[in-house]
Amino acid sequence: MVATTTIASAVTARFAGVESIIGNTPLLAIDYEIRGRKRTIFAKCEQMNFTGSIKDRMALHILRQAYAEGRIRPGDTIVEATSGNTGISFAALGRALGHAVTIFMPNWMSRERMDLIHSLGANIVPVTKAQGGFLGSIRMAEELAAQRGDVFLPRQFSNTANVEAHEQTTGPELYWQLKYAGLTADAFVAGVGTGGTVMGVGRFLKKMTPATRIYPMEPAESPTLSTGCKIGQHRIQGISDEFVPAILQLEQLEKVIDISDGDSILMAQKLAGELGLAVGISSGANFLAAVKVQDSLGDDAVVATVFADDNKKYLSTDLLRDEPAKPHHLSPGITLAGFRALSRVCRACTAVRD
């Protein structure tokens, strides 16, 4: 009994350590001009989380819930299939909580992603396209868990705790940050990897303001959500992982917004080069998707999104290469004027209120 109590106390202390540096991120109001019109887009600055991405929120919530329900024990190995950021989050949080971590990941993800996971003490199993790519990664993780009794599978693509993480943290933070500025979101848009962000944030925002519109975003070059299956290739790592995730409920969302990967790269480059906002390619895509939504709702519409991660995981990719602008691209016509950070809110303030 004493030993069990000591272990539980140690785990609780470790959770307290990591949860203090996850979430409660700033909300940026980014002023810009397009076609002679001055506008503002609001973006949660998720690169300021523990490992530099929004996935820390989901990883922390899944692990906390699993411990509470007795589905993971000290000494178990965390095994997950991922395209990168989730693997980095589970590697860091797993080690912080004392767990070994094994990550199954498609071998065409950026070198930085793999190096970061290795640096955090996790084991990486690269999966080729011949082995099934993303779906092969999931299958191989499940097979390993079936062979051993000491494996915990987060199952990010099908675990509803993924949605809950954003319904309980990202959504309330965004809502109250806008609320304290006298604003209410007319729309929220986010790229779909697992679907956890767009579903969770959307669920909370619509609970508070039913008229809020929630839009999923996908790469124009690989419209998996629109077609229901893998089509084409794209360069926006972390979204459109070759299949429609189980936790994504498209019937609850507005139409899918498509953004080209080249335009996303140019926008991410512009955010970094002109405003010093060093964000990843999906953040450029999210910004452009928010611009498209604002086109349909009006210049004064309050449209919010997330900057999912920073640019450090893309230094070996096309993000740091010259990208040609094309006639249909939005980013060349956007002039960034500046940004300001809306006040952060205390965790207690983000609880659902009447």
Secondary structure, 3 states (H helix, E strand, C coil): CHHHHHHHHHHHHHHHHHHCCCCCCCEEEEEEEECCEEEEEEEEEHHHCCCCECHHHHHHHHHHHHHHCCCCCCCCEEEEECCCHHHHHHHHHHHHCCCEEEEEEECCCCHHHHHHHHHCCCEEEEECCCCCHHHHHHHHHHHHHHHCCCEECCCCCCCHHHHHHHHHHHHHHHHHHHHHCCCCCCEEEEECCCCHHHHHHHHHHHHHCCCCEEEEEEECCCCHHHHCCCCCCCCCCCCCCCCCCCCCCHHHCCCCEEECHHHHHHHHHHHHHHHCCCECHHHHHHHHHHHHHHHHHCCCCCEEEEECEEHHHHCCCHHHCCCCCCCCCCHHHEEEEEEEEECCCCHHHHCCCC
